[in-house]
Every structure is written in structure tokens, then in C-alpha cells.
Amino acid sequence: MDKHNCVVYIGESFTVEWYYDNVGFSQAYEYFLKTSNVQKRKFFILIKRIGDFGKISDITKFRNEGNEIFAFKPQPDRFLSFFVKGRKIVITNGFLKKADKLPRNEKEKAIKYRSDYLSRFNEEE
């Protein structure tokens, strides 16, 4: 995966992209591909809303998880993400929600991916 095929959606307020590592692998995208059509539709509704309108006020659908990590919450999935200068949101990882609390290892992955992204693309934190 490269910068040209990582875009999920381009909206009026934000462009949303998949995070990919230095060899082009995107855990979030691979997870997304394995979801059902109903799950994909729920995901795209949220992505389109934030891309076009710049926010999702419902914390059951989108929430700040701390450490500059945010969660898109299309039931039963979670997609962690972060914001980047230039009105961009990068989706780092996806997983099936199994418990009430955000799994620490998933949040740690998102933080690690964010740091990697910012260092590789010379973005300021």
C-alpha cells in the first residue's frame, strides 16, 4: 500500500486514510476487508459523517480514547485513529469489540503506529 491507495474517503472537512507500515501493510485495512457488508456500511456511515461534517457528537459512535487516539465505533467493531495536520485522520488498527474497556494492547498499537507515521512522514506532533 502506498500514499496513493490508502485514502478511505475525502470529505469537505477531513480526508480519512488507512495507516500502513514501512512495507505497505495495513492492519486496519486487512481487518476491514474481513468484515461483513453490514459492518462495512456502518463503518462508511461514520467515516463519511466525520469527513463531510468534521465531527461526530455521539460518543457511542466516535470517542476520544486519550493519548491523541480516537475510536470509530461501528458495532461490533472498533477502528482506532489519530488526527494529522492538514485535516487528515489516519486509521491505525481495527478489531472486534469483546469487552467494555478498550484493550490496552490495541491502544498501545495505535500509539506506536501514530509515532511511526509521524516520524516517516515528518509530521509534527
N, C-alpha and C positions, 0 to 999 in steps of 0.2 A: 504494500500500500504506500502511496506517496501523497504529497500535498495536493495533488490534482484529483484524487479519487477518495479523499477522506471526508468530503463535505456530506453532511446528512441533510441539511436544509439551510437555505438562505432566505432570511426574513427581513422585514423592514427595520427591526431593532437589533437582531443578532444573527450571526452565522453560527451554525452548530456543526461541529466536526467530531470524528472519531479520533481518539488518541491512538497512535501506533508507535511501536518501539523502533530502535535503530535498524532492525532487519525487516521492518514493514508489517509486523504482527500487531493486530488489534484485538485484545481480549474482548472488549465491549462489542465490537462488530461481530466477532465469531459467536458470542453468546446470543446476540440479536438474531442472527441467521437461524439459530436453532429454536426460536420461539414460534408459537402458532400465529396464524394470520390475525386472530383476535388480539393477541398480545402485541403484535406489530402495530396494529391500528391504534391501540391505546397509547403506545409509545409515540407514534407520529402526531397524535392529537396534542400531546403535551409539548413536543418539540416545536410544532407549528405555532402553538399559542405563545410560547416564550419568544420564538423567533420573530413573530409578527407584532406582538404587543409589549414585549420587553419584561413581562413578569407573569407569574402565576401566584395569585394570592392564597390559594388553598394549600395549607401545609400538608394535607393528606395526599397531595399530588406533586409538590415540589418543596424542598426544605433545606435550610442551611444546616449542615451537619458539623460545623466548626472547622477550624484549620483551613478555611477558604475552600472547603469541599461542600458541594451541594448534591442533593439526591433527587432525581426524577423518579416518581413512584407510580408507574403504571402497574396496577395489581396484576399478578403477584410478584412482579419483578422490581428490581432497583437498578438504576443506572447512575453511578457517581460521576461527578463532573466538576469543572472549575471554570472561572471566567478569566479571559485574557484581554489585555488592551486591544483596542480596535473592534470592540463589540463582538467578541467571539466567545463561544462556550465550547469547551473540549470535553467529550465524554470519555472517561478513563476505563471504567470497568462495569460489567453488568453481572447480576446474579439473581437467583431465586430467593425471595424473602422467606425465611423459615422461622424467625423469632421477632419479638417486638423491638429489640435493640439492634442497631446497626452492628454487624460483626466487625470487631476491631481489625481483623486481618484484611477485610475489604477496604476499610477506610485507610489503613496503612498503605495498601496497594495504590489507592488513589493519590495519596500524598506523594508517594515515590514517583508515580507516573507524572504528576504535576511538576515535580522538581526536574525530572528528566526532560520533559517537554520544554520547560523554561530555559534550561541550560542549552539544549540543542538548537532552539530557535532564537536564542539571545533575547528572550523576553525578560522584562523587569518584573520582579515580584512585587 
